[in-house]
Amino acid sequence: HFVPPIQNRWLVASYDSIPLKLTGYLVIIIGLIIAFASLLSLGKNLSPLPDPKDNSKLITNKMYSYCRHPLYLSMLIISFGINIILLSVVHVLLFAALFLILRGKAIYEEKKLVLKFNAYYKYSTKVLD
């Protein structure tokens, strides 16, 4: 999110709203907490690639008992918080692009996880995407 916001004050009446900006920061903090908890849940299984590591284990507890992709969710929450703070059309478009990229990555990743772990399909039917 290094793109500067488009500052058209006529588009949003509350552009300089302190409560709105504080809400954005709170949303970012929530996203960071989810990201940190997700990283701790993954432990040695963490990989930047969507393909599971050869020696990885299926993680279904902690953050992964609530959501199958909590790291992706945390990135979207953080991006949403930035959108609340900046109120920028460009950042809304970046958020949409991030959503599509992470969704595609999640779909690819799940195909690989189903092949690697017999229990993944059952897990995926019980836990939200």
C-alpha positions as CSV (number, residue, x, y, z in Angstrom):
1,H,0.0,0.0,0.0
2,F,2.7,2.5,-1.0
3,V,0.3,4.2,-3.4
4,P,-0.7,7.6,-2.0
5,P,-4.4,8.2,-1.5
6,I,-6.5,10.2,-3.9
7,Q,-7.5,13.1,-1.7
8,N,-10.9,14.2,-3.0
9,R,-12.6,15.6,0.0
10,W,-15.8,16.1,-1.8
11,L,-16.2,12.3,-2.3
12,V,-16.3,11.6,1.5
13,A,-17.6,14.1,3.9
14,S,-15.8,12.6,6.9
15,Y,-12.3,12.3,5.2
16,D,-10.6,13.7,8.3
17,S,-12.8,11.9,10.8
18,I,-10.7,10.9,13.8
19,P,-13.2,8.1,14.8
20,L,-13.0,6.7,11.2
21,K,-9.2,6.7,11.3
22,L,-9.2,5.1,14.8
23,T,-11.6,2.4,13.5
24,G,-9.1,1.8,10.6
25,Y,-6.2,1.4,13.0
26,L,-8.3,-0.9,15.2
27,V,-9.1,-3.1,12.2
28,I,-5.4,-3.2,11.3
29,I,-4.5,-4.2,14.9
30,I,-7.1,-7.0,14.7
31,G,-5.5,-8.2,11.4
32,L,-2.1,-8.2,12.9
33,I,-3.2,-10.2,15.9
34,I,-4.8,-12.8,13.6
35,A,-1.6,-12.9,11.5
36,F,0.6,-13.4,14.5
37,A,-1.6,-16.1,15.9
38,S,-1.8,-17.8,12.5
39,L,2.0,-17.8,12.2
40,L,2.3,-19.3,15.7
41,S,-0.2,-22.0,14.7
42,L,1.7,-23.0,11.6
43,G,5.1,-23.2,13.2
44,K,7.5,-25.1,11.0
45,N,4.8,-25.7,8.4
46,L,5.0,-22.0,7.2
47,S,5.9,-21.6,3.6
48,P,5.5,-18.6,1.2
49,L,4.6,-21.1,-1.5
50,P,1.1,-22.6,-1.9
51,D,2.6,-26.1,-2.2
52,P,2.8,-27.9,1.2
53,K,6.3,-28.8,2.3
54,D,7.3,-32.4,2.0
55,N,7.6,-32.9,5.8
56,S,4.6,-30.7,6.7
57,K,1.7,-31.7,8.9
58,L,-2.0,-30.7,8.5
59,I,-2.7,-28.0,11.0
60,T,-6.4,-27.9,12.1
61,N,-6.2,-26.5,15.6
62,K,-5.8,-22.9,17.0
63,M,-6.5,-20.3,14.3
64,Y,-7.0,-23.0,11.7
65,S,-10.0,-24.4,13.6
66,Y,-11.9,-21.2,12.8
67,C,-10.7,-20.5,9.2
68,R,-8.8,-22.5,6.7
69,H,-6.7,-19.5,5.5
70,P,-6.3,-17.2,8.5
71,L,-3.1,-15.6,7.1
72,Y,-4.9,-14.6,3.9
73,L,-7.8,-13.4,6.0
74,S,-5.4,-11.3,8.1
75,M,-3.9,-9.7,5.0
76,L,-7.4,-8.8,3.8
77,I,-8.4,-7.4,7.2
78,I,-5.2,-5.2,7.3
79,S,-5.8,-4.0,3.8
80,F,-9.4,-3.2,4.7
81,G,-8.1,-1.2,7.7
82,I,-5.8,0.8,5.4
83,N,-8.8,1.4,3.1
84,I,-10.8,2.8,6.0
85,I,-7.9,5.2,6.9
86,L,-7.1,6.4,3.4
87,L,-10.5,6.4,1.8
88,S,-8.9,6.0,-1.6
89,V,-10.4,4.5,-4.8
90,V,-7.0,3.3,-5.8
91,H,-6.7,1.4,-2.5
92,V,-10.2,-0.2,-3.0
93,L,-9.0,-1.5,-6.3
94,L,-5.8,-2.8,-4.7
95,F,-7.9,-4.5,-2.1
96,A,-10.0,-6.2,-4.8
97,A,-6.9,-7.3,-6.6
98,L,-5.4,-8.7,-3.3
99,F,-8.7,-10.6,-2.7
100,L,-8.6,-12.2,-6.2
101,I,-4.9,-13.1,-5.9
102,L,-5.4,-14.7,-2.4
103,R,-8.6,-16.5,-3.5
104,G,-6.8,-18.0,-6.5
105,K,-3.8,-19.0,-4.3
106,A,-6.2,-20.6,-1.7
107,I,-8.0,-22.6,-4.4
108,Y,-4.6,-23.8,-5.8
109,E,-3.3,-24.6,-2.3
110,E,-6.4,-26.5,-1.3
111,K,-6.1,-28.8,-4.4
112,K,-2.6,-29.6,-3.2
113,L,-3.6,-30.2,0.4
114,V,-6.4,-32.6,-0.6
115,L,-3.8,-34.7,-2.5
116,K,-1.3,-34.6,0.3
117,F,-3.6,-35.1,3.3
118,N,-6.5,-37.6,3.4
119,A,-8.1,-35.6,6.2
120,Y,-8.1,-32.3,4.4
121,Y,-11.4,-32.8,2.6
122,K,-13.3,-33.6,5.8
123,Y,-11.6,-30.6,7.5
124,S,-12.6,-28.3,4.6
125,T,-16.2,-29.2,5.0
126,K,-16.2,-28.3,8.7
127,V,-14.1,-25.1,8.7
128,L,-14.9,-21.8,6.9
129,D,-12.9,-20.8,3.9
